[in-house]
Amino acid sequence: MVDLFGDDGVALVFDGSFEGWLSAVFYAYEHRLIGRHITVVAKHDEIPHLFLTTLQVPTDEKKALRVLDKIRQILDLRQVIWAFLSEDATIYTHLLSVVVHQLNHPNKNVMQNYAHPDVLVVHQCIKKVGRERHRMQAFVRFECTDNDVYFAKVNPDFNVLPLIGDFFAKRFADQSWLIFDVVRGYGIFYDHTNPKAGVREVVDIDQRLLDDSSTIHGEKEPIYQRLWQAYFRHVTIKERINTKHHIAQMPRRYWQYLTEKKGFDYNHPARRNLE
């Protein structure tokens, strides 16, 4: 067999989707690349490498489904998806290595072997994503628009929108809402008048929501915001301000979309330490 890839390995570049990664896994086995130095790279992370043969792997739904079925049999699919959503540039390679390792050791649960370097990285990414998911569930702030859809902007470190939809669908089942990830350019939408449709992904939304959502607030939304901001101010006890604890529990990167922070007077002597 002629070696088309050289001795320095191959980089499999996929489109960044989970289906694309599954297709890359299939490609690695289909072309007998397992055992070589393989790097799996999302298109948006691709960096030209002088000593790697770069191959563009097209997304193939049929092949992706075959890999998905196999992963369900040998690994915890939830763990694989959560690690994938970390969007770490190296996680796609580590996940492939874990799949290969599990297939090579069918009688072991390789995910319990924290000493394995690939397994360790996967667990670390799962933990980070889980923590971000929990924070998103706590820090999302909705604004009622003039069409009675509750809207929220978020900017999570990881791609956690697919993991929080069910939580908000249960918690706000009697409301229509939209949570939009301003970095990744998509959101999740729930229509309470059509609950059977479930949580849907949306891309195109009214640009005014992103530029200045206050321009399409519902009639009572400004009142509710002022009430929430007043409550936040009055429950703050200056003698108990603990800046480090406050930031640890509510990191600064979330503040820009928190209603209570928008109305917080940081120039007040009792609150300057929170800046």
C-alpha positions, 0 to 999 in steps of 0.5 A, spaced: 500 500 500 502 506 497 503 511 503 500 517 501 500 521 508 508 521 509 511 520 516 509 526 520 501 524 520 495 527 518 490 533 520 483 531 518 479 538 518 472 538 519 466 543 518 466 544 526 459 540 527 458 534 531 456 530 525 462 533 522 467 530 527 463 523 527 464 523 519 472 525 521 472 519 525 469 514 520 474 517 515 480 515 520 477 508 520 475 508 513 482 510 510 486 506 515 489 512 519 488 509 526 495 508 528 498 514 525 499 521 528 492 523 527 490 530 529 482 532 528 481 540 527 475 544 526 475 548 520 475 555 524 481 552 528 485 550 522 492 552 522 497 551 516 502 546 518 508 544 514 509 537 516 502 535 516 498 532 510 491 536 511 485 533 509 478 536 508 473 531 511 466 532 508 460 531 513 456 525 511 450 524 515 450 516 513 457 515 516 456 520 522 450 516 524 454 509 523 459 512 528 454 515 533 450 508 533 457 505 535 459 510 540 452 509 544 454 502 544 461 503 547 461 510 551 457 515 555 454 519 549 452 525 554 460 525 556 462 525 549 457 531 547 459 535 553 466 535 551 465 536 544 461 543 546 467 545 550 470 547 543 477 546 545 481 546 539 484 539 541 478 536 544 476 533 537 483 529 537 482 527 544 475 524 543 478 520 537 483 517 541 478 515 547 474 512 541 480 508 539 482 506 546 475 504 548 475 500 541 481 497 543 479 495 550 472 492 549 472 489 556 474 496 560 471 502 561 476 507 559 473 513 561 474 511 568 482 511 567 484 518 569 491 516 568 490 516 561 492 523 558 486 523 553 481 521 558 483 526 563 483 532 558 476 529 556 474 529 563 476 536 564 472 539 558 466 535 561 467 539 568 468 546 565 462 545 560 458 543 566 460 549 570 458 553 565 451 550 564 450 551 571 452 558 571 447 560 564 441 557 568 443 562 574 445 568 570 440 568 564 436 575 564 430 575 560 427 582 557 419 582 555 419 584 548 413 588 545 410 581 542 410 577 549 417 573 547 422 573 553 429 575 550 436 574 553 443 575 550 448 570 553 456 570 552 458 563 554 465 561 554 463 554 551 457 552 547 452 550 552 445 552 549 444 545 547 444 543 554 440 548 557 434 548 553 430 543 556 431 546 563 428 553 561 422 549 557 420 546 564 421 552 568 418 557 563 413 552 560 407 558 560 412 563 556 415 564 549 422 565 550 429 566 546 436 565 548 441 568 543 448 566 544 451 573 541 458 570 540 456 563 536 450 567 532 445 562 534 439 562 539 434 557 542 427 558 542 421 556 545 414 557 543 409 556 549 403 556 544 406 550 541 410 546 546 410 539 542 415 543 537 420 543 543 426 548 543 428 550 536 435 553 534 434 559 530 439 564 527 436 570 524 433 574 529 430 582 529 437 586 529 434 590 534 434 585 539 442 585 538 443 592 537 438 595 543 433 590 546 430 596 550 427 599 543 422 593 543 421 592 550 414 591 552 410 596 556 411 593 563 418 591 562 422 598 564 418 597 570 420 590 572 427 592 571 427 598 575 423 594 581 429 588 580 434 594 580 431 597 586 431 590 590 438 589 588 440 595 591 436 595 597 438 588 599 446 590 599 449 591 606 455 595 605 458 591 611 458 585 608 460 586 601 465 581 600 468 583 593 472 576 592 466 572 594 462 576 589 466 575 583 467 568 584 460 566 585 458 571 579 464 572 574 465 579 571 464 576 564 457 575 566 455 582 568 454 586 561 447 582 561 445 582 568 439 587 569 441 588 576 448 590 574 445 595 569 442 599 575 447 598 580 451 605 582 458 603 582 460 610 584 456 609 591 462 609 597 459 602 599 459 599 592 466 601 589 469 595 592 465 591 587 468 595 581 
